[in-house]
Amino acid sequence: MHLTLQITESMAAVDAAEWDALTGGMPLLSHAFLSALETSGSVGGETGWQPSHMLVLDDGKLAGAMPLYIKSHSYGEYVFDWAWAEAYARNGLRYYPKLLSAIPFTPITSQRLLGGRSEIQGLMLAAVTQIMDAQQLSSAHVLFPDNDSADALNQAGWLKRDGVQFRWQNENFQDFDAFLNVLSHDKRKKIRQERNRIAASGIVCKQVKGADITPEQWAFFYRCYKNTYFEHHSSPYLTPAFFEQIGRTMPQNILLILAYADNEAVAAALNIYHRTTLYGRYWGALSYVPNLHFELCYYQAQEFCIRENIAYFEGGAQGEHKLARGFKPRPTCSYHKIAHPQFARVIADFVRRESEGVDAYTDELEQRAPFKVRPE
């Protein structure tokens, strides 16, 4: 075994089959997904996301990898360190640029140290420290790592920051009513009322898999996606070209759910999925319809998981309202390496106190579980 390490600024320089062989079939880590972000202009250029992916080669063949970006801001991360940046600025220090391992705009737990072998993981983490030192970066951050990557980060002494998200589990339900039957009476009644109101309003929902999505449906989805950002006085991160490209390169992983009123499309939700998990990603509507968000983003997706025997539905960041719709809290984490010794101590103390609050919050959520009998 002869390991060498490289940094590449473009996924186009990486063999797609070799990269995908390291990801365990995770579509949001796939070469197609990360490449689409780059070639569509959603990352790179002036976006503040500069690709700097780490590759470990074993006699010329890809044996390990780490999706890496040099960031000049903290947008699109879902682990918030704006206060850290402000503290640096108040003390006359530069927080940006920083080094980040994450899937851009995607708060999903998955591998970050691809390859799995401990010697490769150790080599990559040592290289991250060397890059920090050589480029005089303030910090390095690994967001939403899976357990295997987290173990390696723990062993390397990185600072752990705790979080919580919501996930729905398909317990081999035969249909949506079987799922409702495990909920408490009031939660079951509320969901049925919400769905009945949608039906009574004349809304019709349609689920379309990637290969069957028409150019017109993609264009309508993007209008909805863009409108969500405009309503929050923001600009969309992802370009139309990004969605067009993933529609061509990974249709087997895409589910688009559309809502129609009087045969006119009014809302859309886009999901990414594979054999075990569906990831709720993007949603938008051109006009407000009560309860339509819940129908399109949760109930339709849950029905799809039941029909396709998909075990998990990841609801993404935030949203306590997911709890009442059968989602359960689950822990997430991120890991951080801070170059400045004094700030490293201050941030470590902050993270410790924050973790106590996350634990208390999670306990509260579990006490509010919507099930008739809590699952084991």
Salt bridges, closest charged atoms under 4 A:
GLU38 OE2 - HIS53 NE2 2.84
ASP58 OD2 - ARG117 NH2 3.87
GLU77 OE2 - LYS71 NZ 2.51
GLU77 OE1 - LYS98 NZ 3.00
ASP81 OD2 - LYS98 NZ 2.66
GLU119 OE2 - ARG117 NE 3.27
ASP162 OD1 - LYS160 NZ 3.50
GLU171 OE2 - LYS328 NZ 3.32
ASP177 OD1 - ARG192 NH2 3.73
ASP186 OD2 - LYS187 NZ 3.39
GLU194 OE2 - ARG325 NH2 2.65
GLU244 OE2 - ARG248 NE 2.72
GLU295 OE2 - ARG195 NH2 2.67
GLU303 OE2 - ARG195 NH1 2.97
GLU308 OE2 - LYS209 NZ 3.24
GLU314 OE2 - ARG167 NH1 3.76
GLU314 OE2 - ARG330 NH1 3.22
GLU320 OE1 - ARG368 NH2 3.41
ASP349 OD1 - ARG352 NH2 2.82
ASP349 OD2 - ARG353 NE 3.06
GLU354 OE1 - ARG161 NE 2.71
GLU356 OE2 - ARG352 NH1 3.37
GLU364 OE2 - ARG368 NH1 3.43
